Amino acid sequence: MILDKLKRQEPSFLEAARKKSNGKRTWICPQCGNGKGKDGDGIALDPNSRNSPHYKCFKCGFYGDIVDLFRCHRGLSDNKEAFKEFCNYFGEPLLPTDRMFKQPFKKVQSKPDQETSFSEFFKRASENLSETTYHRGISLDTLQKFRVGFVSNWKHPKAPNSLPSPRLIIPTSVSSYLARSTVDDSKIKVGKVQIFNIDVVRTAQQPIFVVEGEIDALSIIDVGGEAIAIGSVSNIGLLISRLEEEISDSLKNGKGQSDLTLILALDNDKAGNEATEKLADELQRLNIFFYRANSLYGDFKDASEAFMCLGYDFKGRVEKTLQEALFRREEAYSSEQDLYMKNSAANYVDDFIDGVRNRANTECISTGFGNLDEILDGGLFEGLYIFGAISSLGKTTFVMQIADQIAQRKQDVLIFSLEMARSELMAKSISRLTLLGGNHYNAKTTRGITMGSRYANYSFQELETINRAVEQYRTYAENIFIHEGVGDIGTEQIRAAISKHICTMKRKPVVVIDYVQIIAPSDIRATDKQNTDKAVLELKRMSRDFKIPVLGISSFNRMSYKESVTMSAFKESGSLEYGSDVLIGMQLKGAGEDNFNVDAAKQADPRKVEVVILKNRNGVTGKHLNFSFYAKFNYFEEDRKEENDWRKN
C-alpha cells in the first residue's frame, strides 16, 4: 500500500539537528524546536518501532509517525487535507482506494485555532519586558510597538512538562509567535507559521526590506526602515502567497497593482543567497519591483548582527540602501516608460512617411476585371480578400481566372490548392483559353483537356486549338506556382513557402488559398470554427507581414441557391467576416427576389452570376457586379452592358 511505503520515508521536510556523538540521525522537533540550540538532541526515530516507524521528542513528549510529523510541521488540522499534502510532497497521488482515507491521524495536542488565543499572553509578556536586558540593541519603543514581551519561565504550550527557559516573545500574529531564548538565542515557533509584519505592504510609503529573522526586521525598523521577516528560507512560498493575496485584493478594490518595492536582504550565507534568487524569480513573475541589498551587511551575517556591531553606521547603510533602491526603481520605471512610448503613433510617423514614399511608384495589382478593379479602388492591395459562395457556383474558377489574369501581367501568383490537383487547375486554365483563342465550337472542357484517350478523335482544328491554348498558357505559367496538398498544408507551411518564394525570386507574390476551411488544423483538439478563426488570423498576419494581397476562397454550408448572399452567410465559417479586409460573395443573378427561378438560372448558358461586395474596409460596399459564367469552359466574362447599373445604385 502507498501509505505503508511512505511511512518508511525519512522526514526530509524537517531541518536536520546536529548529529549525536553516536552518529544517530535526528531532526528539529516541529512542535517545540528541540535540536536547534546547543542543548537538546532533537526528535529521533524510536528504535522500538521498527514495524511501524515512530518518532519521539524527549523534550516536549511528541510521539507519532511521519504523517503526524508532517501535519505538525505544516500546522494542519484537517486530516484529509493533511493526507493530500503529505502524499503530494512525496510524489504519490492520493487514491480513493487507499486506506489512508479511512485511517485518522493519531491526535497530537491541538494548536490554538482562535485568533485571540494568545492576546492575553502577549499582554502579560509585554508588561514583563523590563525584566530582561536582552533587547539585541533594539529600542524599547520599537519592541513595545510590536508587542514584544518577556517570560522568565516559558514552556511550550504543547509541552507543559518541558523544562522552563527565559524567552523573548515576538508575536507574528494574534495566534502565533516566536519564543527566542535569552540564553542561547535558540528559537521556537508557536502556532501556524506567519510572515512577521506582513500588513506593512499595504501601508508602506517606502521600500520594504525582506529579511529572515524577526529580530532582523525589528533591527531595520529601529533605524527608520520598514521590514518584514519570513522566519526561515523555507517560507518563500508563504511570502509569495501572501503577496499574491495583497495584489488580488488591491485589484478587486479597483486600486490597481501597487507600486510595492521590496529590498531583498536575507542572511549573508549560502542558504540566504540561494533563497534570494528563488524569491527574485517569483517577484519577477508577479511583476513586483525588487532590489538586492548585496552590500548592506558587509561581513556580517544578518541585520541583527550588523546592527549590534555597527550601531549608528548601520542606520547609514539602511538609508543608503533605501536611496539606491528608489533610484533603481525610478531608473527601471523610466526605462520601461521609454520602451512603452515606442508604441505611440508619434514614434511611427517617420516610418509612415517613408512607406508612402516607397509606395509612390508601386501600383496596385489589377484583377483583370475592370469593374471589379474600379470597386476595389484600382485593384488588389496589401490585405486579406475572401471570396465566398455555395458549392458549384464557380468561386474557385472565378479566383483562378483572376490569378491567370494577374500572371499574364508578369506578376507572380502563389496558389495553395488544398482540394484540387495541380493538373486540374492547369486544365481549367487551358480550357478557358481554348474558348478565348478561337472558334467556340472547338473549345474544350476540363475533362476534354485531361482525357488523353479523346485526342485520337479530335479534328485538326480542335487539336490546333488545344495546342495554341497550351502555348499561350506557357507564356505566363512561369509566374504561377501551385502547391497542392490534401489536409497537410497548414498556416506555418504557407508562411514558410511565401518567405522562400520572396527570398528566392526576389519578388512578392499574390497568394491564393483554395480553400480556407481545409487548411490543416493548428490544434486537432479544437473545433472546426476555432481552427478556421486561427487560420484567418494567420492569413491576415501574413498579408500584413509580407505586405501582399492574400485571396482566400470560402465555402458556405447552410445556404441555398435561392437566397441572397449576405455577410451572415460567413458566420458558420469562423471569423472571416471580421478578419477580412474585403469580403466578396457570389450568387445567381436575381437570388432572393420573389420571382427568382433557381432551375432556370442554373440551366442558363451562360449562367448569370452576381459578385457582391459585402465588405470593403477602404472602399464602397453593397455593389453588385454582373458576370456571364461559361461553366463548361471555366470562363467568367464581365457583363459590360450593365456596367452603369452598379454605379447608379
Disulfide bonds with the S-S distance in Angstrom:
none
